[in-house]
Amino acid sequence: MEISGRRMRRFRMRFGRNRLAGDDPDDGSVLPTRNGGNTENEASCCYCDLKITAFNEPISRLGRRFSGAMKIWFSIGLGFGVASLLLVTLFLLLQFHPKPLSNRLASAVFGFSPSTRVSLSGLVHVFVSTVVTVLVHELGHALAAASEGIQMEYIAVFIAAIFPGGLVAFDHDLLQSLPSFNALRVYCAGVWHNAVFCALCAFGLFLLPVMLSPFYKHGESLVVVDVPSKSPLFGYLSPGDTIVSLDGIRVYKPSEWLELAAILDKQNTETSNASFGGSRRFHHGKGYCVPISMVEEGFKGKIVENRYVCPGDLTPFSTMPCSDVEAPKEVSVCLDAKDIVKLNKCGDGWVTTSETHDNSGCVCPQGEICLQAMQSPGISWTEITYKRTSSPDCSRLGLEFNASSCVGTFVFVGDLIAMSRSVQLTAYQPRWLFNYFAKSFPDVIEKSLTCTFHVSLALVLLNSLPVYYLDGESILESSLQYFTWLSPRKKKKALQLCLFGGSLLSLLAFFRIFFVGLPPSR
C-alpha cells in the first residue's frame, strides 16, 4: 500500500520518502537474507516479507510502451486521489458531530457491523481479497512510475503481525526529482486502481446472474447452502433445501430473509412490551383455530413461578384475548406444536397472504377456538416452510409441489435475528442436481466479489487518510507544493500539523467504529 525508497526502518511499512521533512539515516536496520535469483526476504519477530524483482523489467517495458495512454489514465486517477483525500478529511472533521456516521460507514465499507461474528470461511475470503487488492494497488504504483521513466526496485509481499500487505520500492531520489504533478500521478495510482477494481467487482456482481443463468436460476427461491452444527436450525434444514416462506411470507433472496426476520422480530418486541402484565406474554395476533375436542384432550400444565410450564416438547397455548368464541374462562393447555401449525390461522398478527388464513380477526369456525402460543419476552414464534430437494423425486416437482414428503413446516421458537444469521443461504438454485460444491459455487463467487469490493473500498479510504506512513501522506505532501505563497518551512509545518491532526482524528474514528459504536449484544 506504500511507495518506498532505498532505505528501510525496522518494523515500518513505509520507507524514507519525505520530500519536505527529510529522513535521518537509519539505525539498526534489518539486513535482508539473499536467496539468489529474483527474490530475497527478511524476517523479524513481528514482520516478514518476500521481495520479488522478476516483474521489474516486464512492468518497465509496459510502462514505456504505453506511456502516453497511462499518463492520461493516471491523470484521471490524480483527480480521484485528491478528491478522495478531501472527502475523507471532511469525514474525519465530522467526527466532532454529536451523531457521527461511524457505524453506518463501517457497515458500508467493511460489509458488516463491528459486532458481527466472522466465520472461518469469512476470514479466508478476507485474507485472499486483501492479497488480491493489495497487488492491484501496488501494480497501480508500479505502472504509474514506469510511465514516468522510473523503474521499480522490487515488489514486496509482507505479513505484519497477522495482516498481509504489500509495497513497491523505487529510487527515492528519482521520485523527488519528478515535478509535483507527475509525482501525484504515482502516489494516487494505488487508490485509483482500487477504486476501479471496486467498480469491476460491482459490475461482476450485477452480471453474475446472467453469466450463471445456463446452470442456475436466480431470485426464484432461497436455497440452503450450509447449516452449521451450532445453528438452531441444524437437524431441521439440510444443504440443498429450499426455504419457501417465513410466517407465510414467500422469500426469494438472502436479503429478503434477513429483512423479514428483522421486521418480525421488531413486531414481536413491540407486541410483547404492550402485552399483558406478569410473566405471561403473548405473541399478539398469531393464533390457530384449534378444535375444542383437541383442547379437551390436551395436557394440562403447571404454574411454576407465575409461568405456565408444559412437560417434554409440548408448547403452552392460551385463548387469544380478542377471541370472539364464548368461553367460561381462559383456556390454557399444552399441545404439540407440530399438530397445531397444520391448522388454519386466526388473528390479525399474521403478515401473510396465505390462502390458509381465510378468517378475519379471531373468528374461527364453530367447534374451534382461537389459541396462541405463550412465550417469554424476546422469544419469537415463527413458522418456516421448506421444500426438500435432495432427492430426484422432489426436485422434479418444481416450485408447485403437493407431495407431503417433500414439503414441511416447523416452528422456530427463540431469537429470530440470531437464527436468521446462523444459516448460509443463496438466491441461486441449480437447474439440475449437482454435488455440494456445485450448489455452493455461486455463493462462493458472490461472496468473493462482495468481500473484494469491500476490502478494495477500505483500501481506498485508508490510503486516502492524511496520516503517517500511508499514501495520503505523500498525496498531501505533493499537493502542498502548489501553495507557492508558503515558504518551504511553512509547508513543512503545515504538513506535520495536518498529518498529526489526521492521525489523531483517524484513531478517534476507528475507536468509535469498533468500540463506542458497538450495539448491545442480544
WOJOKA-V711950 format. One record per residue. N is the residue number from 1. RES is the residue in three letters. PSI is psi in degrees with one decimal (999 if undefined). Layout:
n:N res:RES psi:PSI
n:N res:RES psi:PSI
//
This chain:
n:1 res:MET psi:4.4
n:2 res:GLU psi:155.3
n:3 res:ILE psi:134.1
n:4 res:SER psi:164.3
n:5 res:GLY psi:-155.0
n:6 res:ARG psi:-30.1
n:7 res:ARG psi:153.2
n:8 res:MET psi:140.8
n:9 res:ARG psi:149.5
n:10 res:ARG psi:134.7
n:11 res:PHE psi:25.7
n:12 res:ARG psi:141.4
n:13 res:MET psi:4.6
n:14 res:ARG psi:141.5
n:15 res:PHE psi:168.3
n:16 res:GLY psi:119.7
n:17 res:ARG psi:11.2
n:18 res:ASN psi:113.5
n:19 res:ARG psi:-22.2
n:20 res:LEU psi:-46.2
n:21 res:ALA psi:-26.8
n:22 res:GLY psi:170.7
n:23 res:ASP psi:147.2
n:24 res:ASP psi:159.4
n:25 res:PRO psi:146.9
n:26 res:ASP psi:146.5
n:27 res:ASP psi:136.3
n:28 res:GLY psi:40.2
n:29 res:SER psi:153.9
n:30 res:VAL psi:122.6
n:31 res:LEU psi:135.2
n:32 res:PRO psi:150.7
n:33 res:THR psi:115.4
n:34 res:ARG psi:132.5
n:35 res:ASN psi:-7.1
n:36 res:GLY psi:161.6
n:37 res:GLY psi:-140.3
n:38 res:ASN psi:14.0
n:39 res:THR psi:154.9
n:40 res:GLU psi:160.4
n:41 res:ASN psi:165.3
n:42 res:GLU psi:154.7
n:43 res:ALA psi:150.7
n:44 res:SER psi:-173.6
n:45 res:CYS psi:-30.6
n:46 res:CYS psi:1.9
n:47 res:TYR psi:134.2
n:48 res:CYS psi:148.0
n:49 res:ASP psi:168.0
n:50 res:LEU psi:117.5
n:51 res:LYS psi:130.6
n:52 res:ILE psi:128.3
n:53 res:THR psi:1.3
n:54 res:ALA psi:-25.7
n:55 res:PHE psi:0.5
n:56 res:ASN psi:-54.1
n:57 res:GLU psi:-43.7
n:58 res:PRO psi:-42.5
n:59 res:ILE psi:-37.6
n:60 res:SER psi:-44.1
n:61 res:ARG psi:-40.2
n:62 res:LEU psi:-41.6
n:63 res:GLY psi:-38.3
n:64 res:ARG psi:-36.6
n:65 res:ARG psi:-40.7
n:66 res:PHE psi:39.2
n:67 res:SER psi:-45.6
n:68 res:GLY psi:-48.2
n:69 res:ALA psi:-39.0
n:70 res:MET psi:-35.7
n:71 res:LYS psi:-37.3
n:72 res:ILE psi:-44.3
n:73 res:TRP psi:-47.3
n:74 res:PHE psi:-16.6
n:75 res:SER psi:-37.5
n:76 res:ILE psi:-41.8
n:77 res:GLY psi:-32.4
n:78 res:LEU psi:-46.6
n:79 res:GLY psi:-40.4
n:80 res:PHE psi:-43.2
n:81 res:GLY psi:-43.6
n:82 res:VAL psi:-41.7
n:83 res:ALA psi:-39.1
n:84 res:SER psi:-40.0
n:85 res:LEU psi:-42.9
n:86 res:LEU psi:-42.0
n:87 res:LEU psi:-41.8
n:88 res:VAL psi:-38.4
n:89 res:THR psi:-39.9
n:90 res:LEU psi:-41.5
n:91 res:PHE psi:-41.1
n:92 res:LEU psi:-39.4
n:93 res:LEU psi:-30.6
n:94 res:LEU psi:-5.9
n:95 res:GLN psi:-18.3
n:96 res:PHE psi:-8.5
n:97 res:HIS psi:143.4
n:98 res:PRO psi:-30.6
n:99 res:LYS psi:80.1
n:100 res:PRO psi:160.9
n:101 res:LEU psi:24.7
n:102 res:SER psi:-49.6
n:103 res:ASN psi:-44.3
n:104 res:ARG psi:-35.7
n:105 res:LEU psi:-39.2
n:106 res:ALA psi:-42.6
n:107 res:SER psi:-39.6
n:108 res:ALA psi:-39.2
n:109 res:VAL psi:-52.6
n:110 res:PHE psi:-13.9
n:111 res:GLY psi:2.3
n:112 res:PHE psi:157.9
n:113 res:SER psi:159.7
n:114 res:PRO psi:-24.5
n:115 res:SER psi:-4.4
n:116 res:THR psi:134.6
n:117 res:ARG psi:127.7
n:118 res:VAL psi:128.8
n:119 res:SER psi:172.9
n:120 res:LEU psi:-42.1
n:121 res:SER psi:-34.9
n:122 res:GLY psi:-38.0
n:123 res:LEU psi:-36.5
n:124 res:VAL psi:-44.0
n:125 res:HIS psi:-43.2
n:126 res:VAL psi:-43.0
n:127 res:PHE psi:-49.5
n:128 res:VAL psi:-42.4
n:129 res:SER psi:-37.4
n:130 res:THR psi:-44.3
n:131 res:VAL psi:-44.6
n:132 res:VAL psi:-47.2
n:133 res:THR psi:-33.7
n:134 res:VAL psi:-40.2
n:135 res:LEU psi:-40.7
n:136 res:VAL psi:-41.7
n:137 res:HIS psi:-49.8
n:138 res:GLU psi:-32.2
n:139 res:LEU psi:-36.0
n:140 res:GLY psi:-46.9
n:141 res:HIS psi:-44.3
n:142 res:ALA psi:-44.5
n:143 res:LEU psi:-39.6
n:144 res:ALA psi:-41.7
n:145 res:ALA psi:-39.0
n:146 res:ALA psi:-36.7
n:147 res:SER psi:-19.7
n:148 res:GLU psi:3.3
n:149 res:GLY psi:12.1
n:150 res:ILE psi:121.2
n:151 res:GLN psi:136.2
n:152 res:MET psi:156.7
n:153 res:GLU psi:-39.1
n:154 res:TYR psi:162.9
n:155 res:ILE psi:133.4
n:156 res:ALA psi:133.4
n:157 res:VAL psi:126.7
n:158 res:PHE psi:163.2
n:159 res:ILE psi:114.8
n:160 res:ALA psi:113.1
n:161 res:ALA psi:-108.7
n:162 res:ILE psi:6.0
n:163 res:PHE psi:127.1
n:164 res:PRO psi:157.9
n:165 res:GLY psi:-172.4
n:166 res:GLY psi:163.3
n:167 res:LEU psi:160.3
n:168 res:VAL psi:134.2
n:169 res:ALA psi:135.4
n:170 res:PHE psi:167.8
n:171 res:ASP psi:119.1
n:172 res:HIS psi:-38.6
n:173 res:ASP psi:-38.8
n:174 res:LEU psi:-38.9
n:175 res:LEU psi:-39.8
n:176 res:GLN psi:-28.3
n:177 res:SER psi:-11.8
n:178 res:LEU psi:148.2
n:179 res:PRO psi:156.4
n:180 res:SER psi:-39.9
n:181 res:PHE psi:-44.0
n:182 res:ASN psi:-40.5
n:183 res:ALA psi:-38.0
n:184 res:LEU psi:-35.4
n:185 res:ARG psi:-40.6
n:186 res:VAL psi:-44.2
n:187 res:TYR psi:-33.8
n:188 res:CYS psi:-8.4
n:189 res:ALA psi:-34.9
n:190 res:GLY psi:-51.9
n:191 res:VAL psi:-30.9
n:192 res:TRP psi:-45.1
n:193 res:HIS psi:-38.5
n:194 res:ASN psi:-37.9
n:195 res:ALA psi:-42.5
n:196 res:VAL psi:-37.6
n:197 res:PHE psi:-37.1
n:198 res:CYS psi:-45.8
n:199 res:ALA psi:-39.4
n:200 res:LEU psi:-39.4
n:201 res:CYS psi:-42.2
n:202 res:ALA psi:-39.9
n:203 res:PHE psi:-38.1
n:204 res:GLY psi:-40.7
n:205 res:LEU psi:-37.6
n:206 res:PHE psi:-38.4
n:207 res:LEU psi:-8.0
n:208 res:LEU psi:-45.5
n:209 res:PRO psi:-35.2
n:210 res:VAL psi:-42.8
n:211 res:MET psi:-31.8
n:212 res:LEU psi:1.1
n:213 res:SER psi:-30.9
n:214 res:PRO psi:-21.7
n:215 res:PHE psi:-20.7
n:216 res:TYR psi:145.8
n:217 res:LYS psi:138.9
n:218 res:HIS psi:134.8
n:219 res:GLY psi:11.8
n:220 res:GLU psi:-18.7
n:221 res:SER psi:164.3
n:222 res:LEU psi:113.4
n:223 res:VAL psi:137.0
n:224 res:VAL psi:123.0
n:225 res:VAL psi:-43.4
n:226 res:ASP psi:143.9
n:227 res:VAL psi:98.8
n:228 res:PRO psi:154.6
n:229 res:SER psi:-23.8
n:230 res:LYS psi:-6.0
n:231 res:SER psi:140.3
n:232 res:PRO psi:-14.6
n:233 res:LEU psi:3.4
n:234 res:PHE psi:129.3
n:235 res:GLY psi:-19.0
n:236 res:TYR psi:-39.7
n:237 res:LEU psi:152.2
n:238 res:SER psi:154.7
n:239 res:PRO psi:131.9
n:240 res:GLY psi:-18.4
n:241 res:ASP psi:153.2
n:242 res:THR psi:122.3
n:243 res:ILE psi:121.3
n:244 res:VAL psi:-49.6
n:245 res:SER psi:159.1
n:246 res:LEU psi:112.4
n:247 res:ASP psi:38.0
n:248 res:GLY psi:-1.4
n:249 res:ILE psi:124.8
n:250 res:ARG psi:139.2
n:251 res:VAL psi:141.7
n:252 res:TYR psi:-21.6
n:253 res:LYS psi:154.9
n:254 res:PRO psi:-36.6
n:255 res:SER psi:-38.5
n:256 res:GLU psi:-37.7
n:257 res:TRP psi:-46.6
n:258 res:LEU psi:-40.8
n:259 res:GLU psi:-43.2
n:260 res:LEU psi:-39.0
n:261 res:ALA psi:-40.1
n:262 res:ALA psi:-39.6
n:263 res:ILE psi:-45.9
n:264 res:LEU psi:-37.4
n:265 res:ASP psi:-41.8
n:266 res:LYS psi:-41.9
n:267 res:GLN psi:-41.0
n:268 res:ASN psi:-41.1
n:269 res:THR psi:-43.0
n:270 res:GLU psi:-43.3
n:271 res:THR psi:-31.7
n:272 res:SER psi:-39.7
n:273 res:ASN psi:-27.5
n:274 res:ALA psi:8.8
n:275 res:SER psi:-172.6
n:276 res:PHE psi:158.1
n:277 res:GLY psi:178.1
n:278 res:GLY psi:-170.1
n:279 res:SER psi:-8.8
n:280 res:ARG psi:122.3
n:281 res:ARG psi:146.0
n:282 res:PHE psi:146.8
n:283 res:HIS psi:89.0
n:284 res:HIS psi:129.0
n:285 res:GLY psi:-13.1
n:286 res:LYS psi:92.4
n:287 res:GLY psi:170.4
n:288 res:TYR psi:142.6
n:289 res:CYS psi:98.9
n:290 res:VAL psi:128.0
n:291 res:PRO psi:139.4
n:292 res:ILE psi:-32.8
n:293 res:SER psi:-36.8
n:294 res:MET psi:-34.6
n:295 res:VAL psi:-41.0
n:296 res:GLU psi:-30.5
n:297 res:GLU psi:-7.3
n:298 res:GLY psi:164.5
n:299 res:PHE psi:138.8
n:300 res:LYS psi:124.4
n:301 res:GLY psi:-170.6
n:302 res:LYS psi:153.7
n:303 res:ILE psi:115.2
n:304 res:VAL psi:114.6
n:305 res:GLU psi:49.4
n:306 res:ASN psi:19.4
n:307 res:ARG psi:141.8
n:308 res:TYR psi:113.5
n:309 res:VAL psi:134.6
n:310 res:CYS psi:151.2
n:311 res:PRO psi:156.0
n:312 res:GLY psi:-137.2
n:313 res:ASP psi:10.1
n:314 res:LEU psi:151.2
n:315 res:THR psi:135.1
n:316 res:PRO psi:132.2
n:317 res:PHE psi:151.1
n:318 res:SER psi:158.4
n:319 res:THR psi:133.9
n:320 res:MET psi:133.5
n:321 res:PRO psi:-28.5
n:322 res:CYS psi:11.6
n:323 res:SER psi:134.4
n:324 res:ASP psi:-4.6
n:325 res:VAL psi:128.2
n:326 res:GLU psi:129.5
n:327 res:ALA psi:138.6
n:328 res:PRO psi:-27.7
n:329 res:LYS psi:170.3
n:330 res:GLU psi:137.0
n:331 res:VAL psi:127.4
n:332 res:SER psi:125.5
n:333 res:VAL psi:153.4
n:334 res:CYS psi:124.3
n:335 res:LEU psi:162.6
n:336 res:ASP psi:117.7
n:337 res:ALA psi:-29.6
n:338 res:LYS psi:-31.9
n:339 res:ASP psi:-32.0
n:340 res:ILE psi:-38.0
n:341 res:VAL psi:-13.9
n:342 res:LYS psi:-10.4
n:343 res:LEU psi:167.7
n:344 res:ASN psi:149.3
n:345 res:LYS psi:157.3
n:346 res:CYS psi:168.0
n:347 res:GLY psi:162.1
n:348 res:ASP psi:13.4
n:349 res:GLY psi:-6.1
n:350 res:TRP psi:113.7
n:351 res:VAL psi:79.7
n:352 res:THR psi:156.3
n:353 res:THR psi:20.6
n:354 res:SER psi:143.5
n:355 res:GLU psi:-17.8
n:356 res:THR psi:-12.3
n:357 res:HIS psi:77.3
n:358 res:ASP psi:-22.3
n:359 res:ASN psi:154.5
n:360 res:SER psi:142.7
n:361 res:GLY psi:-139.5
n:362 res:CYS psi:18.2
n:363 res:VAL psi:127.7
n:364 res:CYS psi:158.7
n:365 res:PRO psi:161.7
n:366 res:GLN psi:137.6
n:367 res:GLY psi:3.0
n:368 res:GLU psi:157.6
n:369 res:ILE psi:143.5
n:370 res:CYS psi:113.7
n:371 res:LEU psi:151.9
n:372 res:GLN psi:156.6
n:373 res:ALA psi:142.3
n:374 res:MET psi:122.2
n:375 res:GLN psi:170.2
n:376 res:SER psi:161.3
n:377 res:PRO psi:141.5
n:378 res:GLY psi:0.2
n:379 res:ILE psi:126.4
n:380 res:SER psi:147.1
n:381 res:TRP psi:107.5
n:382 res:THR psi:132.9
n:383 res:GLU psi:134.3
n:384 res:ILE psi:119.8
n:385 res:THR psi:132.9
n:386 res:TYR psi:166.1
n:387 res:LYS psi:132.0
n:388 res:ARG psi:128.7
n:389 res:THR psi:13.8
n:390 res:SER psi:-17.0
n:391 res:SER psi:151.4
n:392 res:PRO psi:-35.8
n:393 res:ASP psi:-45.9
n:394 res:CYS psi:-35.1
n:395 res:SER psi:-34.2
n:396 res:ARG psi:-16.7
n:397 res:LEU psi:-22.8
n:398 res:GLY psi:-161.4
n:399 res:LEU psi:-29.9
n:400 res:GLU psi:94.6
n:401 res:PHE psi:153.2
n:402 res:ASN psi:-7.6
n:403 res:ALA psi:121.9
n:404 res:SER psi:-23.2
n:405 res:SER psi:-13.9
n:406 res:CYS psi:-18.9
n:407 res:VAL psi:141.6
n:408 res:GLY psi:163.3
n:409 res:THR psi:132.5
n:410 res:PHE psi:161.6
n:411 res:VAL psi:128.6
n:412 res:PHE psi:129.5
n:413 res:VAL psi:111.9
n:414 res:GLY psi:-155.4
n:415 res:ASP psi:108.7
n:416 res:LEU psi:-37.9
n:417 res:ILE psi:-45.9
n:418 res:ALA psi:-39.0
n:419 res:MET psi:-44.8
n:420 res:SER psi:-26.9
n:421 res:ARG psi:-3.5
n:422 res:SER psi:-8.1
n:423 res:VAL psi:151.3
n:424 res:GLN psi:119.6
n:425 res:LEU psi:160.2
n:426 res:THR psi:153.0
n:427 res:ALA psi:2.6
n:428 res:TYR psi:122.3
n:429 res:GLN psi:124.6
n:430 res:PRO psi:141.9
n:431 res:ARG psi:-21.0
n:432 res:TRP psi:169.0
n:433 res:LEU psi:116.6
n:434 res:PHE psi:169.6
n:435 res:ASN psi:179.7
n:436 res:TYR psi:-40.6
n:437 res:PHE psi:-42.4
n:438 res:ALA psi:-35.0
n:439 res:LYS psi:-34.3
n:440 res:SER psi:-6.6
n:441 res:PHE psi:-49.9
n:442 res:PRO psi:-36.7
n:443 res:ASP psi:-39.4
n:444 res:VAL psi:-45.2
n:445 res:ILE psi:-44.8
n:446 res:GLU psi:-43.6
n:447 res:LYS psi:-34.5
n:448 res:SER psi:-44.9
n:449 res:LEU psi:-41.5
n:450 res:THR psi:-45.7
n:451 res:CYS psi:-41.8
n:452 res:THR psi:-38.4
n:453 res:PHE psi:-49.2
n:454 res:HIS psi:-39.3
n:455 res:VAL psi:-41.7
n:456 res:SER psi:-40.0
n:457 res:LEU psi:-38.9
n:458 res:ALA psi:-39.2
n:459 res:LEU psi:-36.0
n:460 res:VAL psi:-49.0
n:461 res:LEU psi:-41.7
n:462 res:LEU psi:-42.5
n:463 res:ASN psi:-6.8
n:464 res:SER psi:-8.2
n:465 res:LEU psi:137.5
n:466 res:PRO psi:68.7
n:467 res:VAL psi:167.4
n:468 res:TYR psi:146.0
n:469 res:TYR psi:-2.9
n:470 res:LEU psi:172.7
n:471 res:ASP psi:-27.9
n:472 res:GLY psi:-31.1
n:473 res:GLU psi:-46.1
n:474 res:SER psi:-37.5
n:475 res:ILE psi:-44.2
n:476 res:LEU psi:-41.4
n:477 res:GLU psi:-46.3
n:478 res:SER psi:-33.2
n:479 res:SER psi:-31.8
n:480 res:LEU psi:-18.8
n:481 res:GLN psi:-22.0
n:482 res:TYR psi:-10.8
n:483 res:PHE psi:77.7
n:484 res:THR psi:-20.5
n:485 res:TRP psi:-7.3
n:486 res:LEU psi:139.3
n:487 res:SER psi:160.2
n:488 res:PRO psi:-35.8
n:489 res:ARG psi:-41.7
n:490 res:LYS psi:-35.0
n:491 res:LYS psi:-41.2
n:492 res:LYS psi:-44.0
n:493 res:LYS psi:-39.5
n:494 res:ALA psi:-39.6
n:495 res:LEU psi:-48.0
n:496 res:GLN psi:-38.0
n:497 res:LEU psi:-44.7
n:498 res:CYS psi:-41.4
n:499 res:LEU psi:-40.7
n:500 res:PHE psi:-46.6
n:501 res:GLY psi:-40.7
n:502 res:GLY psi:-40.9
n:503 res:SER psi:-42.4
n:504 res:LEU psi:-45.7
n:505 res:LEU psi:-32.9
n:506 res:SER psi:-42.1
n:507 res:LEU psi:-40.7
n:508 res:LEU psi:-42.3
n:509 res:ALA psi:-44.8
n:510 res:PHE psi:-34.8
n:511 res:PHE psi:-42.3
n:512 res:ARG psi:-36.8
n:513 res:ILE psi:-48.5
n:514 res:PHE psi:-6.9
n:515 res:PHE psi:-64.7
n:516 res:VAL psi:-36.9
n:517 res:GLY psi:1.8
n:518 res:LEU psi:128.0
n:519 res:PRO psi:155.1
n:520 res:PRO psi:138.2
n:521 res:SER psi:149.1
n:522 res:ARG psi:999
//
